[in-house]
């Protein structure tokens, strides 16, 4: 529960910085990039916490995700492939 809530809140903080830069004209300066770096660190911490709570090896989670994306998109992402999914493709 803690990891899920933490991922959501820290992800929201990261998105808030991106929103300010892309929609409100804030600069992509070192200060904002450093702030994003810190939020990404928080996201990673909660992500690893979630893996530990579920007794999952983080490396295996990453590899499973790579396999899923390669099966879905091949070697390169395309918008067309992202919009056409096979049944059961999560």
C-alpha positions as CSV (number, residue, x, y, z in Angstrom):
1,X,0.0,0.0,0.0
2,X,2.8,2.4,0.9
3,X,4.7,1.7,-2.3
4,X,1.6,2.2,-4.5
5,X,0.6,5.5,-2.9
6,X,4.2,6.6,-3.0
7,X,4.6,5.8,-6.6
8,X,1.4,7.7,-7.4
9,X,2.3,10.8,-5.4
10,X,6.0,10.9,-6.6
11,X,4.9,10.3,-10.2
12,X,2.5,13.2,-9.8
13,X,5.3,15.5,-8.5
14,X,7.4,14.5,-11.6
15,X,4.5,15.2,-13.9
16,X,4.0,18.6,-12.3
17,X,7.5,19.7,-13.1
18,X,7.1,18.4,-16.7
19,X,3.7,20.3,-17.0
20,X,5.3,23.5,-15.8
21,X,8.1,23.2,-18.4
22,X,6.0,22.2,-21.4
23,X,2.7,23.9,-20.8
24,X,3.7,26.9,-18.7
25,X,7.0,27.9,-20.3
26,X,9.3,27.1,-17.3
27,X,12.9,26.6,-18.5
28,X,14.5,23.2,-18.8
29,X,17.3,24.5,-16.7
30,X,19.7,22.8,-14.3
31,X,17.4,23.6,-11.3
32,X,14.4,22.0,-12.9
33,X,16.3,19.0,-14.2
34,X,17.8,18.5,-10.8
35,X,14.3,18.6,-9.3
36,X,13.2,15.9,-11.8
37,X,16.2,13.8,-11.0
38,X,15.3,13.9,-7.3
39,X,11.7,12.9,-8.0
40,X,12.9,10.1,-10.3
41,X,15.0,8.9,-7.3
42,X,11.9,8.9,-5.1
43,X,9.9,7.0,-7.8
44,X,12.7,4.4,-8.0
45,X,12.7,4.0,-4.2
46,X,9.0,3.3,-4.1
47,X,9.3,1.0,-7.2
48,X,11.9,-1.1,-5.5
49,X,9.8,-1.1,-2.3
50,X,6.9,-2.4,-4.3
51,X,9.1,-5.2,-5.8
52,X,10.3,-6.2,-2.3
53,X,6.8,-6.2,-0.9
54,X,5.7,-8.6,-3.8
55,X,8.9,-10.6,-3.4
56,X,9.9,-9.8,-7.0
57,X,13.5,-9.4,-8.3
58,X,13.7,-5.9,-9.8
59,X,15.9,-7.1,-12.6
60,X,13.4,-9.8,-13.5
61,X,10.6,-7.1,-13.5
62,X,12.7,-5.0,-15.9
63,X,13.5,-8.0,-18.2
64,X,9.8,-9.1,-18.2
65,X,8.9,-5.5,-19.3
66,X,11.5,-5.6,-22.0
67,X,10.1,-8.9,-23.3
68,X,6.5,-7.5,-23.2
69,X,7.5,-4.4,-25.2
70,X,9.6,-6.3,-27.7
71,X,6.7,-8.7,-28.3
72,X,4.3,-5.7,-28.8
73,X,6.5,-3.4,-30.8
74,X,9.4,-5.4,-32.2
75,X,12.7,-3.6,-32.2
76,X,11.2,-0.1,-32.6
77,X,8.1,1.7,-31.2
78,X,5.5,2.9,-33.6
79,X,2.3,4.8,-32.9
80,X,0.3,2.3,-35.1
81,X,1.4,-0.6,-33.1
82,X,0.6,1.2,-29.8
83,X,-3.0,1.6,-30.9
84,X,-3.5,-1.9,-32.2
85,X,-3.2,-4.4,-29.4
86,X,-3.9,-8.1,-29.4
87,X,-6.6,-9.4,-27.0
88,X,-5.1,-9.9,-23.6
89,X,-2.1,-7.6,-24.2
90,X,-1.8,-5.7,-20.9
